[in-house]
Structures are given as structure tokens and as C-alpha cells.
Amino acid sequence: MFFFLSKTVPYLFMPLTLITGCLVISLFLRVNKWKKRLQILAVTLLVICSNPVITAKVFKLWEIPATPIEQLNSSRAVGVVLSGVIKKEKLPHDRVYFSEGADRITHAIQLYKAGKIQKIVITGGQGSFSESPIREADQLREVLLMCEVPAEDIVIENKSRNTRQNALFTAQILRNEFPDYDYLLITSAFHMRRSLACFNREGLEVRSYSTDFKTGDYPPGFTSYIIPSPNAIFRWHLLVKELMGFIAYKLVGYI
């Protein structure tokens, strides 16, 4: 039940859902005062959520900052890569189709090649409602092998369906196979807070290595202040979903 609710309830609070809901309800209201208020609310939400500058400022407050590679000095470290970056529904299955967040795995490869991590654990199985023979951890393992990462340095966990299970199942692997290593958690910057909390809940000390940033560090151009962006609305979709996930995990005791 929790899995179903975690995948559906956040959509009730998405900007487009709220905007559409306000406009639809206003059509059926007979009291002009409330009809006008809902329409104003819908327009206000649309203006705010489509503005890339406002969106970036709010999003950046939630993202965990990047860690400079030169600050990673451990001689025995495991990179734990969270999946969620592959389009499993795309055919044929003779290749890997990446979605946003692919630098979770490319940054792990970079860290391995630079000698900053010596082992890579990939965690992630089936995270959607539809059953699929494809497990993300298996496909990402193939990517690592193509990039000449030795098989003996790759461990996969392909049973988990959400972030809590990522931490739960991976913690068992780390304690059994790499008890004396340092752990570097590699996932998207907007997903890092919940991921860190889940791994800490399992009693593991992990260090963050954020990837897949949705914000930049350079000042926005003038047009960003005045021209609406559909990408900004998509960013709000991600942020609301992650905030709802964090709250839900907190309520049920996962973090």
C-alpha cells in the first residue's frame, strides 16, 4: 500500500494538477468572488512555477552541493550508485537508454578511474508499477563493464523498489563485503537528502557525492526573469515529488 501511495499521492500536489484543479472548480462555482479568487490563484501559481529564476532559487535550497573531487582522499572507498536513470520501457533491449540523471553512473566511472573509489555498488531493481524483466542495476553493470571497470570491482543489488529498500539491502552488502571501507553515496542532488537519511537510518556513515544538478552557479540571463519556461514547471514536479517523499518517509519512520 505504501508503495502505491508513494507513487500516486504526490501527483495531487503537482503545480499543473493544482492549476488545472483551480480552473476546473472555478467553472462550476456560482459565487463570483470565489470563482475569481481561484482563477487568480491559478494564474499566480502558473507565473511562479514557470519562472526559471524563482524555480532555480527554490530548487537550490534543497539540492545538496557538489563535493570537489580533490577532497576525496580515502584509499579504501565504495561508491554506492542509486539507479533511476534508465528508460526500461524502450525497445529493443540490446542497449541502454539513459534518461536524466545519467551522470550518477558517469561520475562513478570518473571517480573509479581517478582512484577515488575502488569498488562500485549499484542498487536498484524495479521501481514502477509495471513488471519488467529489466533490472536497472543489471543494465548499469553492463555500462561499467563496457567502460572497462573490472567485474570483480562491481557489486549489484537488483531487488529494491524504492530509496528505503536501496538503503536496507545495500547496507547488508556493505557490512558483509566492505566493512572497513568508506562509503560514498552517488545520486542526484535533489534526491540526496532523502537518500542520506535512509542510509543513516540503517546505521551507515555515508558521504554525499551529488550529481544531476538542476541548477547552475552562474547568474541567470535577463530573459530568464521575464520569459516563462516549461522546464521550470518540470523542475517543480521533481521538487514536489521529492518533498512529498521525504515527508512520507519521515511519517512512517524510514528516516
C-alpha positions as CSV (number, residue, x, y, z in Angstrom):
1,M,0.0,0.0,0.0
2,F,2.8,2.4,0.9
3,F,4.5,1.8,-2.5
4,F,1.2,2.6,-4.3
5,L,0.5,5.7,-2.3
6,S,4.1,7.0,-2.6
7,K,3.8,6.8,-6.4
8,T,0.4,8.4,-6.7
9,V,-0.3,10.9,-3.9
10,P,2.5,13.4,-4.9
11,Y,0.7,14.0,-8.2
12,L,-2.2,15.6,-6.4
13,F,0.2,18.4,-5.3
14,M,2.0,19.0,-8.6
15,P,1.8,22.5,-9.9
16,L,-0.1,21.6,-13.1
17,T,-2.6,19.5,-11.0
18,L,-3.3,22.4,-8.7
19,I,-3.5,24.9,-11.5
20,T,-5.9,22.7,-13.5
21,G,-7.9,21.9,-10.4
22,C,-8.4,25.6,-9.6
23,L,-9.5,26.4,-13.1
24,V,-11.9,23.5,-13.4
25,I,-13.5,24.1,-10.0
26,S,-13.9,27.8,-10.9
27,L,-16.0,26.8,-13.9
28,F,-18.7,25.3,-11.6
29,L,-18.8,27.9,-8.9
30,R,-21.7,30.3,-8.9
31,V,-20.2,32.8,-6.4
32,N,-18.2,35.2,-8.5
33,K,-16.0,36.1,-5.6
34,W,-14.6,32.6,-5.2
35,K,-14.6,32.0,-8.9
36,K,-12.3,35.0,-9.3
37,R,-10.1,34.0,-6.4
38,L,-9.5,30.5,-7.8
39,Q,-8.7,31.9,-11.2
40,I,-6.2,34.4,-9.7
41,L,-4.6,31.6,-7.6
42,A,-4.2,29.5,-10.8
43,V,-2.6,32.3,-12.7
44,T,-0.3,33.2,-9.7
45,L,0.8,29.6,-9.5
46,L,1.5,29.4,-13.2
47,V,3.6,32.6,-13.1
48,I,5.6,31.5,-10.2
49,C,6.2,27.9,-11.2
50,S,7.0,28.8,-14.8
51,N,9.6,31.4,-13.8
52,P,13.1,29.8,-14.2
53,V,14.8,32.2,-11.7
54,I,12.3,31.6,-8.9
55,T,12.4,27.9,-9.6
56,A,16.2,27.7,-9.5
57,K,16.4,29.7,-6.3
58,V,14.0,27.4,-4.5
59,F,15.4,24.2,-6.0
60,K,19.0,25.2,-5.0
61,L,17.9,25.4,-1.4
62,W,17.0,21.7,-1.5
63,E,19.9,20.4,-3.5
64,I,23.0,19.1,-1.7
65,P,26.1,20.9,-3.1
66,A,28.7,19.2,-5.2
67,T,31.8,17.7,-3.5
68,P,35.2,18.6,-5.1
69,I,37.0,15.5,-6.2
70,E,40.2,16.6,-4.6
71,Q,38.6,16.4,-1.2
72,L,38.1,12.7,-1.6
73,N,41.3,11.1,-0.2
74,S,40.3,7.6,1.0
75,S,42.4,4.7,-0.1
76,R,39.5,2.2,0.5
77,A,36.2,3.6,-0.6
78,V,33.0,2.2,-2.1
79,G,30.8,4.2,-4.4
80,V,27.2,3.4,-3.9
81,V,25.2,4.4,-7.0
82,L,21.4,4.7,-6.8
83,S,19.6,3.9,-10.0
84,G,16.6,5.5,-11.6
85,V,18.3,6.8,-14.7
86,I,17.2,4.3,-17.4
87,K,14.2,4.1,-19.7
88,K,13.3,0.4,-19.2
89,E,10.2,0.6,-21.3
90,K,12.1,1.4,-24.5
91,L,12.8,-1.4,-27.0
92,P,14.9,-3.1,-28.2
93,H,16.7,-4.1,-25.0
94,D,20.0,-4.6,-26.8
95,R,21.3,-1.2,-25.5
96,V,20.9,1.1,-22.5
97,Y,18.6,4.2,-22.9
98,F,19.5,6.8,-20.4
99,S,17.2,9.5,-19.0
100,E,18.1,12.5,-16.9
101,G,20.5,11.6,-14.1
102,A,22.9,9.6,-16.2
103,D,25.8,11.3,-14.6
104,R,25.1,9.2,-11.5
105,I,26.9,6.4,-13.3
106,T,29.3,8.5,-15.4
107,H,30.6,10.3,-12.3
108,A,31.0,6.9,-10.6
109,I,33.2,5.8,-13.5
110,Q,35.2,9.1,-13.3
111,L,35.8,8.5,-9.6
112,Y,36.8,4.9,-10.2
113,K,39.2,5.9,-13.0
114,A,40.7,8.6,-10.7
115,G,41.3,6.1,-7.9
116,K,38.9,7.9,-5.6
117,I,36.7,4.7,-5.2
118,Q,37.9,1.1,-5.5
119,K,34.5,-0.6,-5.6
120,I,31.1,0.3,-7.1
121,V,27.8,-1.0,-5.7
122,I,24.8,-0.3,-7.9
123,T,21.4,-0.5,-6.2
124,G,18.1,-0.6,-7.9
125,G,15.6,-3.1,-9.4
126,Q,12.0,-2.4,-10.4
127,G,10.7,0.9,-9.3
128,S,7.5,1.2,-11.3
129,F,4.1,-0.5,-11.2
130,S,4.5,-2.4,-14.4
131,E,6.6,-5.6,-14.2
132,S,9.6,-5.7,-16.4
133,P,12.4,-8.3,-16.9
134,I,14.8,-5.4,-16.9
135,R,16.6,-4.5,-13.7
136,E,18.4,-1.2,-13.7
137,A,21.4,-2.5,-11.6
138,D,22.0,-5.2,-14.2
139,Q,22.0,-2.7,-17.1
140,L,24.2,-0.3,-15.3
141,R,26.6,-3.1,-14.6
142,E,26.9,-3.7,-18.4
143,V,27.7,0.0,-18.8
144,L,30.5,-0.2,-16.3
145,L,31.9,-3.3,-18.0
146,M,31.9,-1.5,-21.4
147,C,33.9,1.3,-19.7
148,E,36.5,-1.3,-18.6
149,V,35.6,-1.4,-14.9
150,P,36.7,-4.9,-13.8
151,A,33.8,-7.3,-12.9
152,E,35.4,-8.0,-9.5
153,D,35.0,-4.4,-8.6
154,I,31.3,-4.2,-9.3
155,V,28.5,-5.4,-7.0
156,I,24.8,-5.1,-7.8
157,E,21.7,-5.1,-5.7
158,N,18.7,-5.5,-8.0
159,K,15.8,-6.3,-5.7
160,S,15.0,-2.8,-4.3
161,R,11.9,-0.8,-5.4
162,N,12.4,2.5,-3.6
163,T,15.0,4.5,-1.7
164,R,14.3,2.9,1.6
165,Q,15.0,-0.6,0.1
166,N,18.1,0.8,-1.6
167,A,19.5,1.6,1.8
168,L,18.2,-1.5,3.5
169,F,19.5,-4.0,1.0
170,T,22.7,-2.2,0.3
171,A,23.6,-1.9,4.0
172,Q,23.7,-5.7,4.2
173,I,26.1,-5.8,1.3
174,L,28.4,-3.1,2.7
175,R,28.5,-4.7,6.1
176,N,29.2,-8.2,4.8
177,E,31.6,-7.4,1.9
178,F,33.1,-4.0,2.7
179,P,33.1,-3.5,6.5
180,D,36.3,-1.5,6.6
181,Y,35.7,0.8,3.6
182,D,34.4,4.4,3.4
183,Y,31.1,4.8,1.7
184,L,30.4,7.5,-1.0
185,L,26.7,7.9,-1.9
186,I,26.2,8.9,-5.5
187,T,22.8,10.1,-6.6
188,S,21.0,13.2,-7.9
189,A,21.5,16.4,-5.8
190,F,17.7,16.8,-5.3
191,H,17.4,13.2,-4.1
192,M,20.4,13.3,-1.8
193,R,18.7,14.5,1.4
194,R,16.3,11.6,1.5
195,S,18.9,9.1,0.4
196,L,21.4,10.2,3.1
197,A,18.6,10.0,5.7
198,C,17.7,6.5,4.6
199,F,21.3,5.2,4.8
200,N,21.9,6.9,8.1
201,R,18.8,5.3,9.4
202,E,20.4,1.9,8.7
203,G,23.4,2.9,10.8
204,L,25.8,3.7,8.0
205,E,28.1,6.7,7.8
206,V,28.0,7.7,4.1
207,R,29.4,10.8,2.4
208,S,27.4,12.6,-0.2
209,Y,28.5,12.9,-3.8
210,S,25.8,14.8,-5.6
211,T,25.2,14.6,-9.3
212,D,22.5,15.5,-11.8
213,F,22.1,19.1,-10.7
214,K,19.1,21.0,-11.9
215,T,20.5,24.4,-11.0
216,G,23.6,26.3,-12.2
217,D,26.1,28.6,-10.4
218,Y,26.2,31.4,-12.9
219,P,23.8,34.4,-12.8
220,P,20.7,34.0,-14.9
221,G,20.3,36.0,-18.1
222,F,17.8,38.8,-18.4
223,T,15.3,36.8,-20.3
224,S,15.1,34.2,-17.5
225,Y,13.4,36.8,-15.4
226,I,10.6,37.5,-17.8
227,I,10.1,34.5,-20.2
228,P,8.2,31.5,-18.8
229,S,9.8,28.1,-19.1
230,P,8.2,24.7,-19.3
231,N,11.4,23.2,-17.9
232,A,10.7,25.3,-14.7
233,I,7.4,23.6,-14.3
234,F,9.1,20.2,-14.7
235,R,11.6,21.2,-12.0
236,W,8.7,21.9,-9.6
237,H,7.3,18.5,-10.5
238,L,10.6,16.9,-9.3
239,L,10.9,19.0,-6.2
240,V,7.3,18.5,-5.0
241,K,7.6,14.7,-5.6
242,E,10.8,14.6,-3.6
243,L,9.5,16.8,-0.8
244,M,6.4,14.6,-0.5
245,G,8.6,11.5,-0.5
246,F,10.7,13.0,2.3
247,I,7.7,13.8,4.4
248,A,6.1,10.4,3.8
249,Y,9.4,8.6,4.8
250,K,9.6,10.7,7.9
251,L,6.0,9.9,8.9
252,V,6.4,6.1,8.6
253,G,9.8,6.0,10.3
254,Y,12.0,5.3,7.3
255,I,14.3,8.2,8.1
